Amino acid sequence: MPSTEHRPEPVSPDAPTAIDRPLLTQSWLDLAFVHWAVDPALVAGLLPTGTVPDTLDGTTYVGLVAFRMHRVGWFRLPGIPYFGAFPETNVRLYSVDADGRRGVVFRSMDASRLIPVIMGRAGFRLPYLWSRMSVRSDGDTFTYTSVRRWPGPRGTSSRMTIRKGERIEEPTELEHFLTARWGMHNTLPDGVAFLPNDHPRWPLYRARLIDCHDELVAAAGLPAPQGEPVSVLYSPGVPVRLGRPARTLRT
């Protein structure tokens, strides 16, 4: 449970601050949010210094989030059509810092374009990995596949299929907690930073996990998922603006 020094801000379905001068623009499309509950004590040591697990009723979560990145662009320039568009699958945890900012921590970020992987690793110290990937749709069914190439463990793979269900008009507290995340915590050379984002409210649909054979969660240093996930959601996506890293956090 977050301590009083890490008292989180309220969960909000709307970005708390608009980013008028974005560092990056992009769209996240055809997203599958698949989550399992996990004991906060098991993941606390995997978070950046100065952050603790963000919890809901004493529980935190590990997310396997697969989607299509679309037209990544710098500043206000148009997005790049080829190198800026690719499948991506993230393993992520939920964090809160000493200033109360809720965010995500990426344990791995598999992507199918090598140049963005290199730029993400070198420029932002993000755990990007180059993988062979695909996102295929058949009506309301979506299949996401990934096989890792570099830097490894080579051959680590994931394949999951979801079926989109009904539109969610009023997301639950848990569904807001897992999706309304307005930044990420990341370790940089001079400390831990918070990188903010903003986008419209998520259009969310409940979904059913049809098939899942995943090695990415365990490869990220987390317990392999056991049993059915506690939440499976689909979103057609949103346009996103990412801001500059905020000041180094107190530790």
C-alpha positions as CSV (number, residue, x, y, z in Angstrom):
1,M,0.0,0.0,0.0
2,P,1.4,3.5,-0.9
3,S,2.7,5.3,2.2
4,T,1.6,8.8,3.3
5,E,4.7,10.1,1.5
6,H,3.4,8.5,-1.7
7,R,-0.3,9.6,-1.4
8,P,-1.7,9.2,-4.9
9,E,-3.7,11.8,-6.7
10,P,-7.3,10.7,-7.6
11,V,-7.7,8.5,-10.6
12,S,-9.1,10.6,-13.4
13,P,-10.4,9.4,-16.8
14,D,-9.2,12.8,-18.2
15,A,-5.6,14.0,-18.4
16,P,-4.9,16.3,-15.5
17,T,-2.8,18.6,-17.6
18,A,-3.0,19.3,-21.3
19,I,0.3,19.0,-23.2
20,D,0.4,22.1,-25.5
21,R,3.9,21.6,-26.8
22,P,4.4,17.8,-27.2
23,L,7.8,16.2,-27.5
24,L,6.2,13.3,-29.4
25,T,2.9,12.6,-31.0
26,Q,1.5,9.2,-32.0
27,S,-1.6,7.1,-32.0
28,W,-2.2,3.8,-30.1
29,L,-4.6,1.6,-32.0
30,D,-6.3,-1.8,-31.6
31,L,-5.2,-2.2,-28.0
32,A,-5.7,-5.3,-25.8
33,F,-5.4,-4.7,-22.1
34,V,-4.9,-8.0,-20.2
35,H,-4.2,-7.8,-16.5
36,W,-3.5,-10.2,-13.6
37,A,-3.5,-9.3,-9.9
38,V,-0.2,-9.4,-8.1
39,D,1.0,-8.9,-4.6
40,P,2.6,-5.4,-4.3
41,A,5.5,-6.9,-2.3
42,L,6.5,-9.1,-5.3
43,V,6.9,-6.1,-7.6
44,A,8.1,-3.3,-5.3
45,G,11.8,-4.1,-6.0
46,L,11.2,-3.9,-9.8
47,L,10.2,-0.2,-9.7
48,P,12.4,2.9,-10.0
49,T,13.8,4.3,-6.8
50,G,11.4,6.9,-5.4
51,T,8.3,5.1,-6.5
52,V,6.2,2.4,-4.9
53,P,3.5,0.1,-6.3
54,D,0.2,1.8,-6.9
55,T,-2.6,-0.3,-5.4
56,L,-6.4,-0.6,-5.5
57,D,-7.8,-2.1,-2.3
58,G,-4.3,-3.4,-1.4
59,T,-3.7,-5.1,-4.8
60,T,-1.6,-4.1,-7.7
61,Y,-1.5,-5.5,-11.3
62,V,0.8,-6.6,-14.1
63,G,-0.4,-5.7,-17.5
64,L,0.2,-7.3,-20.9
65,V,-0.8,-4.6,-23.3
66,A,-0.6,-5.2,-27.1
67,F,-1.4,-2.7,-29.8
68,R,-0.4,-0.9,-33.0
69,M,1.8,2.2,-32.7
70,H,0.8,4.5,-35.6
71,R,2.7,7.5,-37.0
72,V,5.1,8.5,-34.3
73,G,6.2,12.1,-34.9
74,W,8.5,14.6,-33.2
75,F,7.2,17.9,-31.9
76,R,4.3,19.0,-34.2
77,L,5.8,17.4,-37.3
78,P,3.6,14.9,-39.2
79,G,4.1,11.3,-38.1
80,I,6.4,9.0,-39.9
81,P,4.4,6.5,-42.0
82,Y,6.8,3.4,-42.0
83,F,9.4,3.7,-39.2
84,G,6.7,5.3,-37.0
85,A,4.1,2.6,-37.4
86,F,4.6,-0.9,-35.9
87,P,3.1,-3.5,-33.5
88,E,4.2,-3.2,-29.9
89,T,3.6,-5.3,-26.8
90,N,4.4,-4.0,-23.3
91,V,4.7,-5.6,-19.9
92,R,3.9,-3.0,-17.4
93,L,3.4,-2.3,-13.7
94,Y,1.7,0.5,-11.8
95,S,3.5,3.1,-9.8
96,V,3.1,6.2,-7.7
97,D,5.8,8.7,-6.7
98,A,6.5,11.0,-3.8
99,D,4.6,13.8,-5.5
100,G,1.5,11.6,-5.8
101,R,1.7,11.1,-9.6
102,R,0.3,7.8,-10.7
103,G,2.0,6.2,-13.7
104,V,3.2,3.0,-15.3
105,V,6.6,1.4,-15.3
106,F,7.5,-0.6,-18.4
107,R,9.4,-3.9,-17.7
108,S,9.6,-4.7,-21.4
109,M,8.5,-3.0,-24.7
110,D,8.7,-5.4,-27.7
111,A,8.4,-3.6,-31.0
112,S,8.9,-4.7,-34.6
113,R,11.0,-1.7,-36.0
114,L,14.7,-1.8,-35.1
115,I,15.3,2.0,-35.5
116,P,12.6,3.0,-32.9
117,V,13.9,0.3,-30.6
118,I,17.4,1.7,-30.7
119,M,16.2,5.3,-30.3
120,G,14.0,4.3,-27.4
121,R,16.8,2.5,-25.6
122,A,19.5,5.1,-26.3
123,G,17.4,8.3,-26.0
124,F,15.0,7.5,-23.2
125,R,16.5,4.4,-21.5
126,L,13.4,2.5,-22.1
127,P,13.4,-1.3,-22.2
128,Y,12.6,-1.7,-25.9
129,L,13.4,-5.0,-27.6
130,W,13.3,-5.8,-31.3
131,S,10.8,-8.6,-32.1
132,R,9.0,-10.2,-35.1
133,M,5.4,-9.2,-34.5
134,S,2.0,-9.1,-36.0
135,V,-1.5,-7.8,-35.2
136,R,-4.3,-9.5,-37.1
137,S,-8.0,-9.0,-37.0
138,D,-11.0,-11.0,-38.1
139,G,-14.2,-9.2,-37.3
140,D,-14.3,-8.7,-33.6
141,T,-11.3,-11.1,-32.9
142,F,-7.8,-9.8,-32.6
143,T,-4.6,-11.8,-32.5
144,Y,-1.2,-10.4,-31.3
145,T,2.0,-12.3,-31.8
146,S,5.6,-11.6,-30.9
147,V,8.9,-13.4,-31.1
148,R,11.9,-11.7,-29.7
149,R,15.0,-11.0,-31.8
150,W,17.3,-8.7,-29.9
151,P,18.7,-8.2,-27.3
152,G,17.0,-11.3,-25.9
153,P,16.3,-13.7,-24.5
154,R,16.1,-14.5,-28.2
155,G,13.0,-16.5,-29.1
156,T,10.9,-15.3,-26.1
157,S,7.4,-15.2,-27.5
158,S,3.8,-14.2,-26.9
159,R,0.6,-15.0,-28.7
160,M,-2.8,-13.9,-27.5
161,T,-6.3,-13.7,-29.0
162,I,-9.1,-11.6,-27.7
163,R,-12.7,-11.2,-28.8
164,K,-14.3,-7.7,-28.4
165,G,-17.6,-7.5,-26.6
166,E,-19.9,-4.7,-25.6
167,R,-19.0,-1.0,-25.3
168,I,-18.4,0.2,-21.7
169,E,-20.5,3.2,-21.0
170,E,-19.4,3.6,-17.4
171,P,-16.0,2.0,-16.6
172,T,-15.6,0.4,-13.2
173,E,-13.1,1.8,-10.7
174,L,-10.7,-1.0,-11.6
175,E,-11.0,-0.3,-15.4
176,H,-10.2,3.4,-14.8
177,F,-7.3,2.4,-12.5
178,L,-5.7,0.2,-15.2
179,T,-6.2,2.5,-18.2
180,A,-6.3,6.2,-17.0
181,R,-2.6,6.5,-16.7
182,W,-1.2,10.0,-17.5
183,G,2.6,9.3,-17.5
184,M,5.4,6.8,-16.9
185,H,8.1,6.6,-14.4
186,N,11.5,5.9,-15.8
187,T,15.1,5.8,-14.6
188,L,17.3,8.3,-16.4
189,P,21.1,9.0,-15.8
190,D,20.3,11.9,-13.4
191,G,17.6,10.1,-11.4
192,V,14.0,9.1,-11.9
193,A,11.7,11.1,-14.2
194,F,8.0,11.3,-14.9
195,L,7.1,11.5,-18.6
196,P,3.6,12.8,-19.0
197,N,1.0,12.1,-21.7
198,D,-2.4,13.2,-22.7
199,H,-5.2,11.9,-24.9
200,P,-9.0,11.8,-25.2
201,R,-10.9,9.4,-22.9
202,W,-10.4,5.8,-23.8
203,P,-13.2,4.2,-25.8
204,L,-13.3,0.9,-24.0
205,Y,-15.0,-2.5,-24.7
206,R,-15.1,-5.5,-22.5
207,A,-13.3,-8.5,-24.1
208,R,-12.7,-12.2,-23.7
209,L,-9.3,-13.8,-23.7
210,I,-9.7,-16.6,-26.2
211,D,-6.1,-17.8,-26.2
212,C,-2.9,-16.8,-24.4
213,H,0.6,-18.4,-24.6
214,D,2.9,-15.8,-23.1
215,E,6.6,-15.8,-22.1
216,L,7.1,-12.0,-21.9
217,V,5.8,-11.5,-18.4
218,A,8.1,-14.1,-16.9
219,A,11.0,-12.8,-19.0
220,A,10.4,-9.4,-17.4
221,G,11.2,-10.7,-14.0
222,L,7.6,-11.2,-12.9
223,P,5.7,-14.3,-11.8
224,A,4.2,-16.1,-14.9
225,P,0.5,-15.4,-15.1
226,Q,-1.6,-18.0,-13.3
227,G,-5.3,-18.6,-14.0
228,E,-7.7,-16.2,-15.8
229,P,-6.9,-12.5,-15.9
230,V,-8.9,-10.2,-13.7
231,S,-9.5,-7.8,-16.6
232,V,-9.6,-8.0,-20.4
233,L,-10.4,-4.8,-22.4
234,Y,-10.2,-3.7,-26.0
235,S,-9.9,-0.2,-27.3
236,P,-9.9,1.0,-31.0
237,G,-7.4,3.6,-29.8
238,V,-6.6,7.3,-29.2
239,P,-4.3,10.0,-30.5
240,V,-1.6,10.7,-27.9
241,R,0.8,13.6,-27.0
242,L,3.8,13.0,-24.9
243,G,5.5,15.8,-22.9
244,R,9.0,16.4,-21.8
245,P,10.3,14.6,-18.7
246,A,9.3,16.3,-15.5
247,R,11.9,17.2,-12.8
248,T,13.8,14.5,-11.1
249,L,11.8,12.9,-8.3
250,R,12.6,13.1,-4.7
251,T,14.1,9.9,-3.4
